[in-house]
Amino acid sequence: MQSPQLVILAQAAGAPNPMMNLVFIGLMVLIFWFIVLRPQAKEAKAHRDFVSGLKAGDEVISAGGLYGKVVSIDGAIAHVELTRGTKVRFDRNKLHPIPGSAVTVGDPEPEQKKKDD
């Protein structure tokens, strides 16, 4: 048989506040958004900007790891030259900028210095 004091202590402790559970879940969603969703959205926007600004002469890497230079663009298809005489068609969305390249795609070319003669 249980003593009356233990029953009173158990009732006094009570259940945790259900609002604390909601606050905890909201905090976890916020952390997930900052760590996962926000950087992923930024990366997706950068890739969309890259694909929309793709032009002939840009150096790219394909999703399969092939490096090349864009020769021409026909709508959603980009013709990429891998080596001299080897041209391959790629879906524009499967092309990415080469990491660590000095000039990123879409940036204006550095201005040539004018020589005074």
C-alpha positions in Angstrom: 0.0 0.0 0.0 1.3 3.5 -0.9 1.7 6.1 1.8 -0.5 9.2 1.4 2.5 11.4 1.4 3.9 9.9 -1.8 0.6 10.2 -3.6 0.4 13.9 -2.6 4.0 14.5 -3.8 3.3 12.8 -7.1 0.2 14.9 -7.7 2.1 18.1 -6.7 4.8 17.5 -9.4 2.2 17.5 -12.1 2.7 17.1 -15.9 5.0 19.3 -17.9 3.5 22.3 -19.6 2.4 21.4 -23.1 3.4 24.9 -24.3 7.1 24.0 -23.6 6.8 21.1 -26.1 5.5 23.5 -28.7 8.3 26.0 -27.9 10.9 23.2 -28.2 9.5 22.0 -31.6 9.5 25.5 -32.9 13.1 26.0 -31.8 14.1 22.8 -33.6 12.3 23.9 -36.8 14.1 27.3 -36.6 17.5 25.6 -36.2 16.7 23.2 -39.1 15.8 26.1 -41.3 19.1 28.0 -40.5 21.3 25.0 -40.9 19.7 23.2 -43.9 17.0 25.0 -45.8 18.4 28.5 -46.0 21.9 27.5 -47.4 20.2 25.1 -49.8 17.9 27.9 -51.1 20.9 30.2 -51.5 22.8 27.6 -53.5 19.8 26.9 -55.7 19.4 30.6 -56.4 23.1 30.9 -57.3 22.8 27.9 -59.7 19.7 29.4 -61.3 21.6 32.7 -61.8 24.6 30.8 -63.3 22.4 28.8 -65.7 20.5 31.9 -66.9 23.8 33.8 -67.5 25.5 31.0 -69.3 27.1 32.1 -72.6 29.5 30.9 -75.2 33.1 30.9 -74.0 32.3 30.1 -70.3 34.3 27.2 -68.8 32.0 24.7 -67.0 32.0 21.3 -65.4 29.2 18.9 -66.0 27.3 16.9 -63.3 29.3 13.9 -64.5 32.7 15.6 -63.9 33.6 16.6 -67.5 35.3 19.9 -67.9 34.8 22.0 -71.1 34.0 25.3 -72.7 30.6 26.3 -73.9 30.5 26.7 -77.7 26.9 27.6 -78.2 23.5 27.5 -76.5 20.2 26.3 -78.1 17.4 26.9 -75.6 17.8 24.3 -72.8 20.8 22.5 -74.5 24.4 23.7 -74.3 27.0 22.5 -76.7 30.2 22.1 -74.8 33.7 21.4 -76.3 35.6 19.0 -74.2 38.7 18.9 -76.4 39.5 20.1 -79.8 36.9 18.6 -82.1 34.9 16.9 -79.4 31.6 18.6 -78.8 29.0 17.2 -76.5 25.4 18.4 -75.8 24.4 18.9 -72.2 21.2 20.0 -70.4 22.0 23.6 -69.2 20.8 22.7 -65.7 23.4 20.0 -65.4 26.3 22.4 -65.9 28.2 24.1 -63.0 30.9 26.7 -62.7 34.4 25.4 -62.2 35.3 25.7 -58.5 38.2 28.0 -57.7 38.1 29.7 -61.1 39.5 33.2 -61.1 36.6 34.8 -63.1 33.1 33.5 -62.2 30.5 33.1 -64.9 28.4 36.2 -65.3 31.0 38.6 -64.1 32.2 41.2 -66.6 35.6 40.6 -68.1 38.4 42.6 -66.5 39.0 45.8 -68.4 42.1 45.9 -70.6 44.6 48.6 -69.8 44.9 51.1 -72.5 48.4 51.7 -73.7 49.4 55.3 -74.3 51.3 55.5 -77.6 
